[in-house]
Amino acid sequence: MTSLSAKIQDVFDEPACDNNRGKDAKARKEGCSKPLTPGAAAGGCAFDGAKIVLQPITDVAHLVHAPIACEGNSWDNRGAASSGPTLWRTSFTTDLTELDVVMGQGERKLFKAIREIKETYAPAAVFVYSTCVTALIGDDIDAVCKRAAEKFGLAVVPINAPGLAGSKNLGNKLAAEALLDHVIGTVEPDDAGPYDINILGEFNLSGEFWLVKPLLERIGIRVRACIPGDARYIDIASAHRARATMMVCSSALINLARKMEERWDIPFFEGSFYGITDTSEALRNLAELLVRKGADAEILDRTDTLIAEQEAIAWKKLEAYRRRLQGKRVLLNTGGVKSWSVVHALMEIGMEIVGTSVKKSTVEDKERIKRILKDENHMFEQMAARDLYAMLSKHKADIMLSGGRTQFIALKAKTPWLDINQERQHPYAGYDGMVELVRQIDLAIHNPIWGQVREPAPWDCQPAGEDDLASTKNGTATVNAFNEFVGATAHRLGER
């Protein structure tokens, strides 16, 4: 079994990452993220990253081997959706106590927990997550998982991504390594075909992948495995028989895509389902990859026919918003694939991008932004809250698109705001998703509440005349009288 340190080093040396290839040997060993500050890992550690990538696998029991506080991860704030099983929403933990740690009962307690889950829930598999505490005390979850799998006839998968290993992004990749080592390739499907694909890094937030999947089905493409959005264990176990892969988020799962190509000759590309042009390009790329892998070339014609039909419908719907949004200025405070895909999508309807964050973006993402915007000055690595507020309060943007953590900056600056991160309530993928995104932006910008909250308060716009001075004196007298009444009441209560 490869050690955790070896796995981490392998992830740090990822050859498919252009950003990694541009580093010297020393910088490559330090990985992609800044080192964690001790005591400040909650919500951004490797364990959290692994949970993010794996928990949307809906028919799996996700068991956290740790004190109960570690199970308080952030996934329930992410709007992934399931079309069937709900087991993934149930929290499982071994709930280690100080006594368990001192007496060395961790492994025994883990084995019993796996048995109880098997007997009570009959899951397709159990994923066991190591955490800081169990990694430090040396619990061998690999050995326990192997023994439990043999004993109970159940797939039990160790996820070695304790928080102390590093950042959330590292945890994403360690989760992918666990899938490669223990899941993918363990089931041989009896229905493999020339039109099977994998989608990596798609989380089905707000059910938005359900807007894309019917498009693929209409041109004859079957999604063998969507990892992890709305996934089933058996789909992932047989994902090695797909003919092509589309990678939606390379910063999270580039190692998974690259190694599946090396082991099973599954070519991949990075694409986006945000925006009309990018959705059409993704569909064409998938069709072309499948043809190169032996599919009938007729799929190319079916794809072009579908694209022409769907683009015409989407553009017709968007025309109603173009006049209202033409020239409106947008500030994007997000990252990753959205830093360029949403930019492209909004520019398609005539909106102006005044800035886009590239904090979580890869080198390829940044190059795409440069080509789209033709101006590097609109890219920023990270903007402090005070700078965001200053920009918005000076009305340099008509709306900010970001995650929930920065919404209050926009609201304080009396600027419309729309959530486009994982907590969003509306699906924005595909042709229909683009129309929905533009509709939500239009509703936010033209909401009449902004005209009201930007009006000065009445006491800020009245001249200070004699009547106002009299009112002030009367108001002061009223306040003094009220204070005397409160004091007298308190005194009487005290006497009682």
Summary of the structure (lengths in Angstrom):
residues: 496
radius of gyration: 27.1
end to end distance: 76.6
largest distance: 94.7
contacts: 1636
relative contact order: 0.09
helix: 54%
strand: 13%
